[in-house]
Amino acid sequence: MQNTIKTARSLEQSDILDLISEKILALRIFPFSKKDHCLNWQEALKQSTVQKRYSNALDVPVKRIGMTLFETENKSEKLKQYLMEGRNTRDTIQQIFGKVNPLDQLIEKLSSCWQGGCKIQELFNEKMNPGIIRSFEESANGGLPPHIDSLFKDLPENNSFNHMQCQLAANLYFGVSEKGGNLDIWNYAPKASELEGLYSGSYDFIDPIKIPTQSQTIKPRLGELIIFRSNCIHAVSSNSVGNRSAASCFIGYYDTSKPLTVWA
Ligand SMILES: O=C(O)CCC(=O)C(=O)O
């Protein structure tokens, strides 16, 4: 079944709640960041050398600043490294992009639009990495095949998030593809027991042929923020031409009276 993709000019709590309650599939906020800021951020990123591919997926042509939970594979040594590196990621992003930077803009807006504010998600009583900068390299065979993102998949049997009711993915695009780089979203959230049967055999990617519904395609715009439920299958098509870059984080929802949480 198709589901609405809503576009608005500003981020409101009511729209986040509509995402959580599955009234809408995705939320597009446009314009979210000014074009001038986006161009400055693209330039700053070009000058920097700290972007690296995912440490556990070196053949995937995607680079990021900031280690992600996905890379820890629930191994204790990598989780320690993740928490240690995560303490510095926001500072590193500030150093590269300046005081006005895409990750802070995203987190500050989440804080101001939500009545309970927004805080950094904790794991083992330590703050997680709040977000990353991610670029899709120009490639004919790049992008990210269909997948879902879920804390419960990354950290099975961890009790820290028992009361989290919903995980959203947020991407603020400050560089966009000239060809390709579309975001495809399926209104389909597989159950944990179903996942194994959907995998393609490469990482935790899902075989598109096995998905029982059609996807909807979004072409991200410069300065746009897109938020969706991360347990709905989604994919990014190859960025054939262009500088497709975004500040990205996950958002945790516990309750309307509690803060949202962010992590990557
Ligand atoms: O860059 C995008 O458009 C989406 C990336 C993605 O797969 C995600 O946020 O989980």
The ligand as an SDF file (V2000), in Angstrom:
LIG
                    3D

 10  9  0  0  0  0  0  0  0  0999 V2000
   21.2050    9.0390    2.1930 O   0  0  0  0  0  0  0  0  0  0  0  0
   20.0400    8.6890    2.1620 C   0  0  0  0  0  0  0  0  0  0  0  0
   19.2160    9.2210    1.4010 O   0  0  0  0  0  0  0  0  0  0  0  0
   19.5210    7.5880    3.0650 C   0  0  0  0  0  0  0  0  0  0  0  0
   20.6250    6.8210    3.6590 C   0  0  0  0  0  0  0  0  0  0  0  0
   20.1950    5.6410    4.4630 C   0  0  0  0  0  0  0  0  0  0  0  0
   20.1660    4.5470    3.9930 O   0  0  0  0  0  0  0  0  0  0  0  0
   19.7930    5.8050    5.8380 C   0  0  0  0  0  0  0  0  0  0  0  0
   19.6290    6.9310    6.3130 O   0  0  0  0  0  0  0  0  0  0  0  0
   19.6520    4.7640    6.5060 O   0  0  0  0  0  0  0  0  0  0  0  0
  1  2  2  0
  2  3  1  0
  2  4  1  0
  4  5  1  0
  5  6  1  0
  6  7  2  0
  6  8  1  0
  8  9  2  0
  8 10  1  0
M  END
$$$$
